[in-house]
Amino acid sequence: MKRSTINNIMREARDFLADHKFHLPPFAFWSPRDWAGKGSDCREIVEQQLGWDITDFGSDNFEKTGLFLFTIRNGTLAGLKDPLGKTYAEKIMIVREDQLTPTHFHHQKMEDIINRGGGNLLIRMWNATEDDRLEGAPVTVSMDGVRVTIPAGETIRLRPGESVCLPQRNYHRFWGEAGQGAVLVGEVSRVNDDRTDNHFFEPTGRFPAIEEDEEPLHLLYGDYQRYCAHLSA
């Protein structure tokens, strides 16, 4: 992806979030110059992968296959073993009409996917077999506290205000329903580590290769290693 494309997606996301009265934390708006002046008190942002996350999943076609995410809060996998550790995470996402997030599951992360507003979110689901194939058995999930069983590969629709809880090893893919507008999607989950916890059914690039045709507007959390080495432990 070109950096100019990522910057434009950020600008569009800021407008969309403002229209839906969803406010990002202050660090969302720091520039690379701002980051250069930050000290160790900001280390949690870097180490827990907070912030901007924009991907085309290696498709080179963000509009067709891509996702905007912002991680608001997160713990660490090590913290899951600590009775006093942060064991949860929260993201906000924007899913455009017919914009696909490819089929995947998470090894350890259970997540609630919530339609916070806008259009309708469509989610297709399967259970995973022991060898990570798509299982043909029905899928049972909880939708706003109600247990629902659907055939393997069936699609559910989340309208604004509705949610579904996806357990570990639940294969799912999702997109915004055509003709309904972009969807503001919340995610509340166990600790999230996108570097290790995602399993895609087909080979997929989780993080984009970036062509630096202009300066970053704001840093992706994938940029922290380059711009925030002074904050690493």
N, C-alpha and C positions, 0 to 999 in steps of 0.2 A: 504494500500500500504506500502511496505517496504521503509524505508528512502533510502536505497541503490538504489532501483529502481528509486525513485524520483531524486536522485543525478545523475544517469546515463541519465535520460531523460533531465535534465538540461544541461549536457555536450553535448549530441546530439543536443539539441536545439541551444546551442551557436555555434556549427559548422554549422548547417543548416542556421542560421541567417547570419553568417559570409559569407557563400557561396553566399547568396543573397544580401550581402552588406547592411544588415539592422543592425544598431548599437543601442544597448541598453544604457540607461543612466548609469552613474557611480555607483549608488547605487545597480544596479543589481549584481555587483560582490563583494559586501561586504560579509565578512564571519560573523558568529555569534560573533566572537571576535571583529570584527570591529564594529558591532552594539552595543556591550556593552560599547564602548567608545563614542557613539554619544549622543548629547544633544538635547535640546528642539527645536533647529533650524531644526531638521529632523522630527518633529512631523507630518507634513503634509503627509509624506510618509505612516506613520502608520494609521493616522486617515482617510485618503482618499483611503485606501486599494490599494496602489500602489505596484507593484512588481510581483513576481513569483506566479503562480497559476496553479497547476497541479492536475487533478482529473481523477478518474476512475468512477465517478458517482455511487460509491458503487458496481460496477460490479466485482471487483477483477480481471478484465481483461482489462488493459489499452489499449492494442493493438486493441481490438475489440470495446470497449465502453470507450472512454476517450477523453481528450482534454488537450493540452498545451496552456496556455495563459500567457501574461505578460501585466499588466495594467501600461501604461506609464504616463497617466495623468487622473485626475478625480476631480470632485467637490463633493459636499454633497447635500443631499436632502434639507437640510435647505437653502442651497445657491440658490436653484431654486426660492425661494421667494424673494431673494435679487436682485434688479436691477443691482448691481455691482458684483454679485456672479458668480462663475465659473459654467456654466450650461452644460458643455460638458465633454466627456471622450474619451479616445483612448486606444485601446488594439492592441496587435499583437498576432496572434495565429498560431499554426502549426497543420494542420489536416492531418493525415496519410491516406493512401489508405484504403478504407473500414472501417475506424475508425469512429464510430457513436457518435454524440452528440444527446442525446435523445430529443424527442418532448417536446417543452416548449414554453411559451410566457413570455413577460415582462409586468408588470402592467403599468409602467410609461415610460419606456425607449423606445424611437424610435432609430433605429440603421441602419447605412449603413454597409453592409458586402461587403468587397472588396477583390477580388483575386489579391494579390500583386505579385504572381509569383509561379512557380512550376507547379503542375498539375491542374486539373479541380476540382472545388468544386460543389457538387450536393446538392441542397436544396429542400426539400419537404415541402409544405405549406398548411395550412388550416386557415380559420378564426375561432375565438372562439365564441361559443354561450354565452348567458348571464349566463348560469350555467356551463361554462367552458368545454363544450364538443366540439367535432370537428363538425364544421358547414359544411353542404353540398353545400353551395352556392359558386360560383366562387370567386377567390381571385384576387384582383387588387393591384399591387405594381408598383413602379417606378424602372426601370432598366436603370441606366445612363441617367436619365432625360426623358425616354420614358415610358409611362404608358402601362403596360402589364396585361392582364387578362387571368388567367389560371383556369382550373377546380380544385375543391377542391381535395387535395391530390396529385396534379401533381408535378413533379420534374423539377426544372430549373437547368441549367448548367451555372456556371460562369467560363469562361476561363480567363487566366491572363489579368489583366487590366479592367475586367468587375466588376460591382457592382450591388447591389440591396438595396433599402431602405425598411426596414421592420417596419411597424407601430406597436403601442402598441396592445397587444392582438392578434397578428399574431402568430399562432402556427407554429413552424418550427423545422425541424431536418436536420442535414447535415453531410456529409462525403466526403472523397476524392475519386474521381473516380478511379476504379481499373485500373492498367496498366499505369497510368499517373504520378505517383510519389506523394510525399507529397506536400501539398499546403501551401503557406505562405498567411495567411488571415489577413487583417486589419479590425478593427472595429472602426468606428467613431460614437458616440452616444450622447444622453443626459446623464446626470449624471447616474452612475451605482452603485447600491448597491446589490451585490449578496446575501447578507444575507436576504433581504426582497422582492426583485423585480422579482424573478424567480418563475414561476408556471409551474411545470412539469405535463404532461398529466397522467403519471403513477408515483407512488412513486419512488423517486430517491434521492440518497444521493449526494448533491452538493459538499460537502467537504469530502475528504477521511479520514478514520481512519488510522493513521500512526503507523507502527511498527518500533520502533527506533533501528534498527540493526546497525547503524553507525551514526556519527555526520553529521548534515546538511552541505552540500556544500555551499548553499546560503539559506536564509530564504524564505519560502513561506509566503504570507501575512497572512495566517492562523496561522503562528508561532509567529506573532508579540506579541500577548497577553502574550505568555510564555517568550519570549526573550527580549521584549522591553517595559515591564511594566513601566520602568523609564521614558518613553516618553509619557505616557498617560496623558491626561489632568486631 
